[in-house]
């Protein structure tokens, strides 16, 4: 072998071309370390192929440690000297931002040749240089150069784009059976397809590119086979194509194949494998895949609930821009499922989704703001949303805007404007009917009109709004805005009480307690007072304390009476304090007697 090495060096000194031929022979035998010195001789002598081959050696680490910067230097020389393959490769490196990224990069940070065209490459695309080298290769008749030139003319900066010229480039490349050219030509044809014949032409080009193993072509072929565009519809064949493209690293195909496995769509259902493919897509940056994994682990998902896992994937998806995931993550923070309960974090994620236009998140955030959560900026934000949507005739938005104006949330309080928007909303929102009725009854922002108030409140009560049912019952009980109707009032109180409305329960207790034209039934009255008191109704707590203190329903229990009176007093009921003092005096007198 030492003798052969001596001969190789001697050959190199005699002729750079001979050195190159010998280097190529050694490379074919995988003897890269022996080939490299001969390549260096040819390259330094200015042989374009030698410059190109030594560039590849540096880029691929063939007989020498990988050095992208050195590889690009030699690639530029070969390209400048007219070596078409160097022009093709240099154009691709410039397009992926790797030609400039190579300059000054430490060897350990440089991507290996099998990652030269990875989507995650660092560095900004250099479209001008890519266009320069691709156009030179294309003019030399290079099929790959034509495909690359067409790609830049299609996807480059706006000022570079020329779809007609790109179409011609792709057509020339495809005519030479270049897979990338066929793929580009198929996509260009698809933009122009108007009938079945043109769809078949698209399909034929994709078939050729897919047979050559291009994952993107396989994925697109799967899509048209699934839809039956240009080829017979065959969902099972489409699923198999999605699998092939997924195994080739195509992110969207990994998502589709994962979904097919999870849903058992034209393949045997396999939840674990399906989740695994979704993970691959998500880890490659697919927001939809990450969201779907979160869904799999959340409530009613296909896999056993794991909210911590769901939260992790929702967070990843939200950071990738998924509105749905941001909203889902906000919901988890609201409930404390899988994460520590945190209203501020919930609002942060809901805000992100809402600002991106997600209507459900806007609604959730608005509800929190109306309940006193969030920042002043959030309040101003939701008023802006409500104004935009309400102006288009949306009744719910009009109602929410009316509430904000009535309460001064995110905007200066304005009862007149509030009443105006609530009147609009009342055409379709029962809660607005009730609120507008109350404003009419109290003369807030409008001229008082008790009869109209009762009419609007009745609309809301008939729609099942519990507060409206109680208000209407009180009006019927007292004959306000219309005739007195004790029977209807009791019916309304009963309906609201069935929904655990403490005010309705108190109302029933007051009616059965006497003085409203009904036979007195203090036992029933006490039961209703107790039901309302246990729900925190302060006046009911006062009345229950009084009933127990004197045994109004036949049961005297001063200890329990004091407990309920103390609860009423804690809620600010002044009469409860007086009753407590009287009760204490009576107990003291009883103790001294």
C-alpha angles and dihedrals in degrees: 000000000000089000092052091050090054090050091050091053091048091050090052094054091050098049134001089206090053089048089053093050091050091047090053091051091051091047091054087055089051090246092135098155090057092044096052099073090051091049088051091054092051093044095049088050089060099251103156095214090049090052090051094046094049089048088056090048090056093043095048100033093241107166091337135059113273113269114170094184093055091043091054091049092057092040090056090051092050092046092049088051090056102259101154098204089054090051090051094049095042090051090053092048091051091047091054094045093246102115094067093032088062094063110103095350115144113249093244091056097051119103118245120241093262088061099043092107099035117137091234095062115141123236133055119280113261098214096173094056091041090052091048096053096037092052091051092051091046093051088053088059097255110159092206090047090052091051091049092047090051091050092053092047088052103040105021126102114311094255090057098049121112111160095185093053089044090053091054092048092051091047092053091047093047090050086063090053093249108162093214089048091051090050093049092045091051091053092047091048090049090060088057099038112125104156143026093270092058090045089055090053089054090049093050092053091048090049091057094047091046093050087056089057103252105157093209091053091048090051093049091046089054090053095053093043089051090052097037095237112156091343133057112280110256116163093182092054089046091055090052090050091050087053092052093048091047091053087050089060100257106154099207090047090053088055094049094044091048091051091048090055094046094048095037089234107173089330134071109280113254114170096182095049090043092053089049092056091047088052091055091052092045093049088051089058105269107148094192092054092050090049091051091052088052088051091050091058099039127086113307090010123144092253129055109286114269109165094181090057090044091052092052093053094042088053092051091048092046091051087052090055105266111152092193092053093048090053092047091050090049089053091052090053090049093055098031092236110156091346136055110279106258123163092191092056090044091054092046093057094040088052091053092051093043093050087054089058102261104154096199090054091049089054093048093047092046091053090052092048091048087054091055100265128125133035131299087255089058090052091051090046095054093047088056091051092048093049093051094047096039091053088061091057101265107155096201091052090048089053093050091047089051091052091050091050092046093050100033094242111163091341139054112282110260117170094184093056090041091056091047094054093042089053089056092046091049088072088075113004119076092201088056090051090056095045093046089049090053091051090051090049093050098034095240110162091339139063108275113259112168095183093053088044092056091048094053093044089052090055089055093044091051087052089057102257103155096207090051091050090054093046092048091047090053091049091049091046092053098033094241117161092357145007122327112253115177095178093052090045092054091047090053093047089051092051092051092043089056086061090054094255104164093200091057090050090051090049091054090048091052092050094049089044089069141253099085102087095270125112108265115255107173095175091059089041091055092049091054092045089052093049090051093042092054088055089055101261103158098204090047089053089053093050093045089051091051093047092050093044094058099024092242091167093041097271119096114193112159095179091058089040090058091048093055094042090052090052091050091048091051087058091055101262102153095195089059090061090053091048091049091052091049091047091050090050092050092048090049092049090048090051093052095048 
